[in-house]
Amino acid sequence: MTSQLLQTPVEYLKGVGPQRGEALRKELGIATYGDLLVHFPFRYIDRTRFYKIRELNDDLAAVQVIGRVIAKELVGEKRTKRLVAQIRDDTGVLELVWFQGIRWADKMLTPGAVFIVFGKPATFNGKLSMAHPELELYQPSVKKTGNMTLQPVYSSTEKLKQLSLDTRGIQRLQAALLEPALNEIHETLPAYLMREHRLISRRNAFLQIHFPESPAHLLAAQQRLKFEELFFIQLRLLRNKLLHSRKFRGPVFRHVGGKFNTFYHDKLPFELTGAQKRVLKEIRLDTQRGVQMNRLLQGDVGSGKTAVALMCMLLAVDNGCQACLMAPTEILAKQHASSLMDMTGGDLVTIRLLTGSTSRKERRILHQQLESGEIDILVGTHALIEDTVQFKNLGLVVIDEQHRFGVEQRARLWRKNTLPPHVLVMTATPIPRTLAMTLYGDLDVSVIDELPVGRKPIKTIHLYESQRLRMFGFMKQEIALGRQIYVVYPLIRESEKLDLLHLEAGIEAISRTFPLPEYRISIVHGQMPVKDKDFEMQRFVKGETQIMVATTVIEVGVNVPNASVMIIENAERFGLSQLHQLRGRVGRGAEQSYCILMSGNKLSREARIRLETMVRTSDGFEIAEIDLQLRGPGDIEGTQQSGTLDLKIADLAHDQELLAAARNTVTRILDADPELADPDNLLLKAFFSRMENGISWNKIS
């Protein structure tokens, strides 16, 4: 049963009230007792040990030290007044500083007395120091000296801190809640699973996560709650996948026909890679089962996803069906239509384009041709999901850069046919295995992990601002060889907050360095009208301009084989995934291509890792894994929109083994008992039913 107590509005908890309750709701999304209970600490301060002074450094969080007071003095006057003291242990000296509470600290610190001090160590003027540490007189005769616990640290906000709801304030609320709530926290996992995975009870896990008795108790609580969270996400995804395969029949593509074979033998301009052949085989098997295919096709930039998608669409046409390809932008839709027409030679199948800028007259004709079956393949943007767009017999839907479309938008395409069409969703953003398992666990996943034969790897170079003249010289060199160049900026105009080399200043500098008429420049950014943007893009595509100065609007949707250089300004400001996508705009022709990462001279540790990774590897999947480690799943493009990533405690970057264990366990359970009818699984079935009714796992007692 769902506990009524945990559904209680948070303002009724002792110590909260209406004002704090409203702040908790707005600032942290904590509306009920249950929400507060799953507001877990994001880290813990380890007070279970004492450090020696020589062990201290700037990278440590707050620590405890035992030392004897050897000196203290008041320094400065009035506003600059401060108390400076020194303590010593057998390894060194630590300076303690107070700017406030001076009178209290001065009274406490008796020279020669031994104290336990607790605070964040830092280096100042070459000396180790600690500002405003906690003080406790050391009493060796007392058995338990010091605060020997793991102190939880909770996320809060400035507004909440003003209402005394900082870490300590939230901890007080958790203490007030846990006493009545513990009896309302009921088990969700069957006994056999808890034994198999050596998990502690749910009730004990909640107690230890907020008030851990020891590091071992904390680890056991984290393991239990993380496993539960990942297990139920996988149960929902895999059971939905199972139910989907039973519920939705799909068109049967019985044979490989003339159009597919003609294209494969006579028109395909290159030999398929082993990965492309493997993926085609997987899709071929899917479309023969009579069940709607739901497959995710992952492939790095330039790996040949479009060719695979086209061959799948030809397979549909050979079996009396139509196909459509939906892209997120008009530029990309036009590029796909043009690419498909070029590859098929214009006479193999009838391909048409439908976007927001298609005229009414063209639409009317197109709608008629679509309903009569004259059009084999329709390429378009969101315009494809309009109710007026009706197919004669839609058998395959291909969705490119699928993370840019909502679930409802995709579902509207399914409803375009009596028999749901097969669905192939594609992404050029490599997704780490753990993320794919969680985000797209209900889809079958195919991966194209080979680049076409003969494709030259892009050479990536990192240059600092002080090397800008070298970069300009290289640009002139490449343009003299007849090549074209992209220069990408993170901003359009100067920002007061971010001191970046912005687009407008960049255009000015490039115009001075590359004057007319010898050099011509295209300018593209997201705030331009679509027509102007298309005009500038086309100038570059046709080779009328040598340099394309742009923001990240060109990240997806431009294919210029003659462009051999990608220069990314302020590269340290971009995420790895975005840098990799931008790099993929070059390297599409026969010539050697380059990516130059320009950065400031001072770099953070993470920025340095990102740039070093880009220089070292072009493997999109390795880059995606590092990106996940650095940024976490919530920041990776397209993942925020998915409800499955509302993780309360699990961390996909670090809990990969636990996720695999949870998924394998769910797979085994559903293989043996798909209806969860076994007496041992009734607890899971009851919990799953409540999840299906829209109650989050963390709201259940």
C-alpha positions in Angstrom: 0.0 0.0 0.0 1.1 3.6 -0.6 1.7 5.3 2.7 -0.7 8.2 3.3 2.0 9.7 5.6 4.5 10.0 2.8 2.0 11.8 0.6 1.6 14.5 3.4 2.4 18.0 2.2 5.9 18.9 3.5 4.7 22.1 5.2 3.0 19.9 7.9 6.4 18.6 9.1 7.6 20.0 12.3 10.1 22.8 11.6 8.7 23.6 8.1 5.5 25.5 7.9 3.9 27.4 4.9 6.9 29.7 4.0 9.6 27.1 4.1 7.2 24.5 2.5 6.6 26.8 -0.5 10.4 27.5 -0.8 11.2 23.7 -0.7 8.6 23.1 -3.4 9.9 25.9 -5.7 13.6 25.5 -5.1 14.1 21.7 -4.9 10.8 20.2 -6.0 10.1 18.8 -2.5 6.3 18.9 -2.1 5.7 15.9 0.2 7.2 13.9 3.0 8.2 11.3 0.4 10.0 13.9 -1.7 12.0 15.0 1.3 12.9 11.4 2.2 14.5 10.9 -1.3 16.3 14.2 -1.2 19.5 12.2 -0.6 22.9 13.7 0.5 25.2 14.3 -2.5 28.3 13.8 -0.5 29.5 13.1 3.1 32.1 14.8 5.2 34.3 12.1 6.7 34.7 12.7 10.4 35.6 9.1 11.2 39.3 9.8 11.2 41.9 12.3 12.2 44.5 13.7 9.7 48.1 14.6 10.4 49.0 18.2 9.4 51.5 17.0 6.8 48.7 15.1 5.1 46.7 18.3 4.5 46.4 19.9 1.1 44.1 22.3 -0.9 42.2 19.4 -2.6 40.8 17.9 0.6 37.3 18.6 1.9 36.8 19.5 5.5 39.0 17.3 7.9 39.7 16.8 11.6 43.1 17.5 13.1 44.4 17.2 16.7 47.0 19.8 17.6 48.5 21.9 20.5 48.1 25.7 20.5 51.6 27.2 20.3 50.7 30.8 19.5 47.8 33.2 19.0 47.6 37.0 18.2 45.1 39.6 17.1 46.2 41.2 13.8 44.9 44.5 12.2 42.4 47.0 13.5 38.7 47.4 13.3 37.5 46.2 9.9 40.7 44.3 9.1 40.9 42.8 12.6 41.4 39.0 12.7 42.6 36.3 15.1 45.5 34.2 14.0 46.5 31.1 15.9 48.9 28.2 15.3 48.6 24.5 16.3 51.3 21.9 16.1 51.2 18.1 15.9 54.2 15.8 15.5 54.3 16.4 11.7 53.9 20.2 11.3 52.2 23.5 12.0 48.7 24.6 10.9 47.5 28.3 11.0 43.9 29.0 12.2 42.2 32.2 11.2 39.0 34.0 12.4 37.5 37.1 10.9 34.3 36.8 12.8 33.6 35.3 16.3 37.0 36.5 17.3 36.1 37.1 21.0 34.7 33.5 21.4 37.7 31.9 19.6 40.3 34.0 21.6 38.6 32.9 24.9 38.6 29.2 23.8 42.2 29.0 22.6 44.4 28.6 25.7 48.1 28.3 24.7 49.4 24.8 25.5 45.9 23.3 25.3 45.2 20.5 22.8 42.2 20.9 20.5 40.3 19.0 17.8 39.9 21.4 14.9 37.6 20.7 12.0 37.5 22.7 8.7 38.7 23.0 5.1 42.5 23.2 4.7 43.9 25.8 2.2 47.3 27.2 1.3 47.7 31.0 1.9 51.0 32.8 1.4 52.8 29.4 1.3 51.3 28.4 4.6 48.7 25.7 5.4 45.7 27.4 7.0 42.1 26.8 8.1 39.5 29.6 8.3 36.8 29.5 11.0 37.3 25.9 12.0 35.1 24.2 14.6 36.9 23.7 17.9 36.6 21.0 20.6 38.9 20.6 23.6 40.7 17.3 23.3 40.0 15.0 26.2 42.0 11.7 25.9 40.3 10.4 29.0 36.9 10.5 27.3 36.6 7.3 25.1 34.8 8.9 22.1 36.4 12.2 21.4 35.4 14.3 18.4 32.5 14.0 16.1 33.3 10.5 14.7 30.6 10.3 12.1 30.0 10.7 8.4 28.2 14.0 8.1 25.7 14.2 5.1 25.8 17.2 2.8 22.5 18.1 1.1 22.0 20.3 -1.9 20.4 23.6 -1.1 20.0 27.1 -2.6 20.7 30.7 -1.5 17.0 31.2 -0.9 16.7 28.1 1.3 19.8 29.1 3.3 18.2 32.4 4.1 15.4 30.4 5.7 17.9 28.3 7.7 17.5 25.3 5.4 21.2 24.8 4.7 22.7 21.3 5.0 22.2 21.3 8.8 18.6 22.6 8.5 17.7 19.9 6.0 19.4 17.3 8.2 17.2 18.4 11.1 14.1 17.9 8.9 15.2 14.4 7.9 15.7 13.5 11.6 12.2 14.8 12.3 10.7 12.9 9.4 12.5 9.5 9.8 11.2 8.6 13.2 7.5 8.5 12.1 8.3 7.5 8.5 10.5 4.4 9.1 7.4 2.2 9.9 5.8 3.4 6.7 8.7 2.3 4.5 7.8 -1.2 3.2 9.8 -3.6 1.2 9.7 -3.6 -2.6 12.1 -6.4 -3.5 11.4 -10.1 -3.0 13.5 -11.9 -0.4 15.3 -14.0 -3.1 16.6 -10.9 -4.9 17.8 -9.4 -1.6 19.7 -12.6 -0.8 21.1 -12.9 -4.3 22.5 -9.4 -4.4 23.2 -9.1 -0.6 21.0 -6.1 -0.1 19.9 -4.7 3.2 16.3 -3.9 3.9 14.7 -0.8 2.4 13.9 0.6 5.8 17.5 0.3 7.0 18.8 1.7 3.8 16.8 5.0 4.2 18.0 5.3 7.8 21.7 4.7 6.9 21.7 7.0 3.8 20.7 10.0 6.0 22.4 9.0 9.2 25.2 6.5 8.4 26.8 4.7 11.4 30.0 3.9 9.4 31.4 3.9 5.9 30.4 0.2 5.6 26.8 1.0 6.6 26.7 3.9 4.1 28.0 1.7 1.3 25.3 -1.0 2.0 22.6 1.7 1.9 23.8 3.2 -1.3 24.0 -0.3 -3.0 20.5 -1.1 -1.9 18.9 2.1 -3.1 20.9 2.3 -6.3 20.1 -1.3 -7.3 16.4 -0.7 -6.6 16.3 2.4 -8.6 18.0 0.9 -11.6 16.1 -2.4 -11.3 12.7 -0.8 -11.5 13.7 1.5 -14.4 14.9 -1.7 -16.3 11.7 -3.6 -15.3 9.5 -0.8 -16.7 11.5 -0.6 -20.0 11.9 -4.3 -20.6 8.3 -5.2 -19.6 7.0 -2.4 -21.8 9.1 -3.7 -24.7 7.7 -7.2 -24.1 4.1 -5.9 -24.0 4.7 -3.8 -27.1 6.0 -6.8 -29.1 2.8 -8.7 -28.2 0.4 -5.8 -28.7 1.7 -4.2 -32.0 1.8 -6.2 -35.1 3.9 -4.8 -37.9 4.1 -5.1 -41.7 6.0 -8.2 -43.0 8.7 -7.4 -45.5 8.9 -10.9 -47.0 11.4 -10.4 -49.8 14.3 -8.4 -51.1 13.1 -7.0 -54.4 14.2 -5.3 -57.5 14.7 -1.8 -56.2 16.9 -2.9 -53.3 19.0 -5.2 -55.6 19.3 -2.6 -58.3 20.5 0.0 -55.8 22.9 -2.5 -54.1 24.4 -3.9 -57.3 24.3 -0.9 -59.7 24.1 2.4 -57.7 25.8 2.0 -54.4 28.9 4.1 -54.8 31.0 2.2 -52.2 31.5 -1.2 -50.6 29.4 -1.6 -47.4 31.4 -2.0 -44.2 31.0 -5.1 -42.1 29.1 -3.0 -39.5 26.6 -1.7 -42.1 26.0 -5.3 -43.4 25.4 -6.5 -39.8 22.9 -3.7 -39.1 21.0 -4.4 -42.3 20.8 -8.1 -41.4 19.4 -7.1 -37.9 16.8 -4.9 -39.5 15.9 -7.5 -42.2 15.2 -10.1 -39.4 13.1 -7.5 -37.5 10.9 -6.7 -40.5 10.1 -10.4 -41.1 8.6 -11.2 -37.7 5.2 -9.5 -38.1 5.9 -7.4 -35.0 6.5 -3.7 -35.2 10.2 -2.9 -35.2 11.5 -0.3 -32.8 15.2 0.0 -33.4 17.8 2.6 -32.5 20.6 3.0 -35.0 23.8 4.6 -33.5 26.6 5.6 -35.8 29.4 8.1 -35.6 29.4 11.1 -38.0 30.2 9.8 -41.5 29.7 6.1 -40.6 27.1 5.6 -43.4 23.8 5.6 -41.5 22.0 7.3 -44.4 22.9 4.6 -46.8 21.6 2.0 -44.4 18.4 4.0 -43.9 17.9 4.3 -47.7 18.3 0.5 -48.2 15.7 -0.1 -45.4 13.3 2.3 -47.2 13.9 0.5 -50.5 13.1 -2.8 -48.7 9.8 -1.3 -47.6 9.0 -0.1 -51.2 9.8 -3.5 -52.6 7.2 -4.9 -50.2 4.4 -2.6 -51.3 4.9 0.0 -48.6 5.8 3.7 -48.4 8.6 5.1 -46.2 9.3 8.5 -44.6 12.3 10.1 -43.1 11.8 12.9 -40.5 14.6 15.3 -39.7 14.7 18.0 -37.0 15.5 21.0 -39.2 14.7 22.1 -42.7 18.3 22.3 -43.7 18.9 18.7 -42.7 15.6 17.5 -44.3 16.7 19.2 -47.6 20.1 17.7 -47.3 18.7 14.2 -46.8 16.2 14.5 -49.7 19.1 15.7 -52.0 21.4 12.9 -50.8 18.7 10.2 -51.3 17.9 11.5 -54.8 21.6 11.6 -55.7 22.2 8.0 -54.4 19.1 6.6 -56.2 19.8 8.5 -59.5 16.3 10.0 -59.5 14.7 7.2 -61.4 14.7 4.2 -59.0 12.0 5.5 -56.6 9.9 8.7 -56.2 11.2 10.9 -53.4 9.6 14.1 -52.3 10.3 16.8 -49.7 7.8 18.4 -47.3 8.8 21.2 -44.9 7.3 24.2 -43.3 8.2 26.3 -46.3 6.6 24.0 -48.9 3.9 26.2 -50.7 0.2 25.4 -50.4 0.0 24.5 -54.1 2.9 22.1 -53.8 1.4 20.6 -50.6 -1.9 19.9 -52.3 -0.3 18.0 -55.1 2.0 16.2 -52.7 -0.9 15.1 -50.4 -2.7 13.7 -53.5 0.4 11.8 -54.7 1.0 10.5 -51.2 -2.5 9.1 -50.7 -2.5 7.6 -54.2 0.8 5.8 -53.5 2.7 7.7 -56.3 5.3 8.8 -53.7 7.5 6.1 -52.4 9.6 8.0 -49.9 8.7 11.3 -48.2 11.4 13.3 -46.5 10.5 16.2 -44.2 10.5 18.0 -40.9 7.8 18.2 -38.2 5.4 18.9 -41.1 5.2 15.1 -41.6 3.1 14.7 -38.5 0.4 17.1 -39.5 -3.0 15.5 -39.7 -3.4 16.5 -43.4 -0.4 14.2 -44.3 -1.9 10.8 -45.1 -0.1 7.9 -46.7 -1.6 5.1 -48.8 0.4 2.4 -46.9 3.2 3.6 -44.6 5.5 0.7 -43.7 8.7 2.3 -42.4 9.4 5.5 -40.4 13.0 6.7 -40.1 13.6 9.5 -37.6 17.0 11.2 -37.7 18.6 12.9 -34.6 15.6 11.4 -32.7 16.5 13.0 -29.4 15.2 16.3 -30.9 11.7 15.0 -31.1 9.3 14.3 -28.3 7.7 10.9 -27.7 4.3 12.2 -28.7 5.6 13.6 -32.0 7.1 10.2 -32.8 3.9 8.4 -31.8 1.8 10.5 -34.2 3.8 9.1 -37.1 2.9 5.5 -36.0 -0.8 6.4 -36.3 -0.5 7.2 -40.0 -1.3 3.5 -40.8 -3.8 0.9 -39.7 -0.9 -1.5 -39.1 1.8 0.4 -37.2 4.9 1.0 -39.4 8.3 -0.2 -38.4 10.3 2.6 -36.7 14.1 3.2 -37.1 15.5 6.0 -35.0 19.0 7.3 -35.8 21.5 9.3 -33.9 24.9 10.6 -34.8 25.6 11.3 -31.2 27.3 8.2 -29.8 25.6 7.2 -26.6 27.5 5.4 -23.9 26.2 1.8 -23.3 24.9 2.6 -19.8 23.0 5.6 -21.0 21.6 3.7 -24.0 20.5 0.9 -21.6 18.6 3.4 -19.5 17.3 5.9 -22.0 16.5 3.5 -24.8 16.2 0.2 -22.9 12.9 -0.5 -24.6 14.5 -0.3 -28.1 16.7 -2.8 -29.9 20.1 -1.1 -30.5 22.2 -1.4 -33.6 25.6 0.2 -33.8 27.7 1.1 -36.9 31.1 1.2 -35.4 33.3 1.3 -38.6 34.0 4.1 -40.9 34.0 3.6 -44.7 37.2 2.3 -46.3 39.5 5.0 -47.5 38.2 7.7 -45.2 41.1 9.6 -43.8 41.1 10.3 -40.1 40.7 14.0 -39.2 43.9 15.5 -37.7 43.0 17.4 -34.5 45.3 20.1 -33.2 44.9 22.2 -30.0 46.3 25.8 -30.3 46.3 28.6 -27.6 45.4 32.2 -28.2 49.1 33.1 -28.4 49.3 30.9 -31.5 46.6 32.6 -33.5 48.9 33.9 -36.2 49.9 30.3 -36.9 46.3 29.4 -37.3 45.6 32.3 -39.7 48.7 31.2 -41.8 47.3 27.6 -42.0 43.9 28.9 -43.1 45.5 30.8 -46.0 47.5 27.8 -46.9 44.4 25.6 -47.2 42.4 28.2 -49.1 45.3 28.5 -51.6 44.9 24.7 -52.2 41.2 25.4 -53.1 39.8 24.1 -49.8 37.0 25.7 -47.6 37.0 26.4 -43.9 34.5 26.6 -41.0 35.1 28.9 -38.1 32.7 28.3 -35.2 32.0 30.6 -32.2 30.0 29.8 -29.1 28.3 33.2 -29.0 26.8 35.7 -31.4 27.5 38.9 -29.5 29.8 39.9 -26.6 28.5 38.7 -23.2 29.2 40.6 -20.0 29.3 37.3 -18.1 31.4 35.3 -20.5 34.7 36.8 -21.8 34.6 34.9 -25.1 35.8 35.7 -28.6 32.3 36.2 -30.0 31.0 35.9 -33.6 30.8 39.7 -34.4 34.4 40.3 -33.2 35.5 37.2 -35.0 34.1 38.3 -38.3 35.9 41.7 -37.9 39.2 40.0 -37.2 38.8 37.5 -40.1 37.7 40.2 -42.5 40.9 42.2 -41.7 43.1 39.1 -42.1 41.2 37.8 -45.2 40.2 40.9 -47.2 37.9 41.0 -50.3 38.0 40.3 -53.2 40.5 37.5 -52.7 38.6 35.9 -49.8 34.8 35.7 -49.4 33.0 34.9 -46.2 29.6 33.4 -45.3 28.0 34.2 -42.0 25.4 31.9 -40.3 23.9 32.0 -36.8 20.7 30.9 -35.1 19.1 34.3 -34.9 19.1 34.9 -38.7 15.8 34.4 -40.7 15.6 30.9 -42.3 15.8 32.3 -45.8 19.0 34.3 -45.1 20.6 31.3 -43.3 19.8 29.0 -46.3 21.2 31.6 -48.7 24.5 31.9 -46.8 24.7 28.1 -46.5 24.1 27.6 -50.2 26.8 30.1 -51.1 29.3 28.0 -49.0 28.0 24.7 -50.4 28.4 25.9 -54.0 32.0 27.1 -53.2 31.1 30.8 -53.7 32.6 31.6 -50.3 35.8 30.1 -48.8 35.1 30.7 -45.1 32.0 30.0 -43.1 31.8 31.9 -39.9 29.1 30.4 -37.7 27.7 29.5 -34.3 26.9 25.9 -33.5 23.9 26.0 -35.9 26.1 24.2 -38.4 26.6 21.3 -35.9 24.0 19.2 -37.8 23.0 19.4 -41.4 25.8 20.7 -43.6 27.7 18.4 -45.9 30.4 20.1 -47.9 33.1 17.6 -49.0 35.4 20.4 -50.1 35.5 21.9 -46.5 38.7 20.5 -45.0 39.2 22.6 -41.9 37.1 23.1 -38.8 38.3 25.8 -36.4 36.4 25.9 -33.1 37.0 29.1 -31.1 36.9 29.0 -27.3 36.8 25.2 -27.6 37.2 24.9 -23.8 33.6 26.2 -23.5 32.1 23.3 -25.5 31.1 19.8 -24.3 33.0 16.8 -25.7 29.9 15.6 -27.6 29.4 19.0 -29.3 33.1 19.3 -30.2 33.0 15.8 -31.8 29.8 16.7 -33.7 31.4 19.9 -35.0 34.6 18.0 -36.0 32.4 15.7 -38.1 31.4 18.5 -40.4 34.8 18.0 -42.2 36.5 14.9 -43.4 33.8 14.2 -45.9 35.9 14.5 -49.0 39.0 12.7 -50.3 41.5 15.3 -49.0 43.1 15.4 -45.5 41.0 17.3 -43.1 41.8 19.2 -39.9 40.1 20.3 -36.7 41.8 23.2 -34.8 40.7 23.7 -31.2 41.5 27.3 -30.2 41.5 28.1 -26.5 42.6 30.6 -23.9 45.9 30.1 -22.1 44.3 29.2 -18.8 42.3 26.0 -18.7 40.4 24.2 -16.0 41.2 20.5 -15.3 38.0 19.3 -17.1 38.6 21.6 -20.1 42.1 20.2 -20.5 40.8 16.6 -20.3 38.2 17.4 -23.0 40.7 19.0 -25.4 43.3 16.3 -24.8 40.7 13.7 -25.5 39.7 15.3 -28.8 43.3 15.5 -29.9 44.0 11.8 -28.9 40.9 10.0 -30.3 38.2 10.2 -32.9 36.3 7.3 -31.5 32.8 8.7 -30.8 31.9 6.0 -28.3 35.1 6.5 -26.3 34.4 10.3 -26.3 30.9 9.7 -25.2 32.0 7.6 -22.2 34.5 10.3 -21.1 31.8 13.0 -21.6 29.5 11.0 -19.3 32.2 10.7 -16.7 32.9 14.4 -16.8 29.4 15.9 -17.1 27.0 13.3 -15.9 24.0 12.0 -17.9 21.7 15.0 -17.3 23.9 17.3 -19.3 24.4 15.0 -22.3 22.5 16.4 -25.3 18.9 15.2 -25.5 18.8 13.2 -22.3 17.1 15.8 -20.1 13.8 15.3 -21.8 13.6 11.7 -20.8 11.8 10.9 -17.6 14.0 7.8 -17.1 16.9 10.0 -16.1 15.2 11.5 -13.0 17.7 9.5 -11.0 17.7 10.2 -7.2 20.8 8.3 -6.2 22.2 6.1 -9.0 25.0 7.6 -11.2 25.2 6.1 -14.7 28.8 7.3 -15.0 30.0 5.2 -12.0 27.3 2.6 -11.5 27.8 0.7 -14.7 28.3 -2.7 -13.0 25.2 -2.3 -10.9 23.1 -1.3 -13.9 24.3 -4.3 -15.9 23.5 -6.5 -12.8 20.0 -5.0 -12.6 19.3 -5.4 -16.3 20.5 -9.0 -16.3 18.3 -9.8 -13.3 15.2 -8.2 -14.9 15.9 -10.1 -18.2 16.1 -13.4 -16.3 13.0 -12.8 -14.3 10.9 -11.8 -17.4 12.2 -14.7 -19.4 11.0 -17.1 -16.8 7.9 -15.2 -15.6 6.7 -12.5 -18.1 3.5 -11.9 -16.3 5.2 -11.7 -12.9 2.6 -14.2 -11.7 5.0 -16.4 -9.7 4.2 -16.0 -5.9 7.9 -14.9 -5.4 7.3 -12.0 -7.9 3.9 -10.7 -6.6 5.7 -7.9 -4.7 7.3 -6.8 -8.0 4.0 -7.0 -9.8 2.2 -4.9 -7.2 5.0 -2.3 -7.2 5.2 -2.3 -11.0 1.4 -1.7 -11.3 1.8 1.4 -9.1 4.6 2.7 -11.2 2.5 2.2 -14.3 -0.2 4.4 -12.7 2.3 7.2 -12.7 3.6 6.9 -9.1 7.3 7.2 -9.0 9.4 4.5 -7.3 10.6 7.0 -4.8 7.1 8.0 -3.7 6.2 4.4 -2.7 6.5 3.2 0.9 
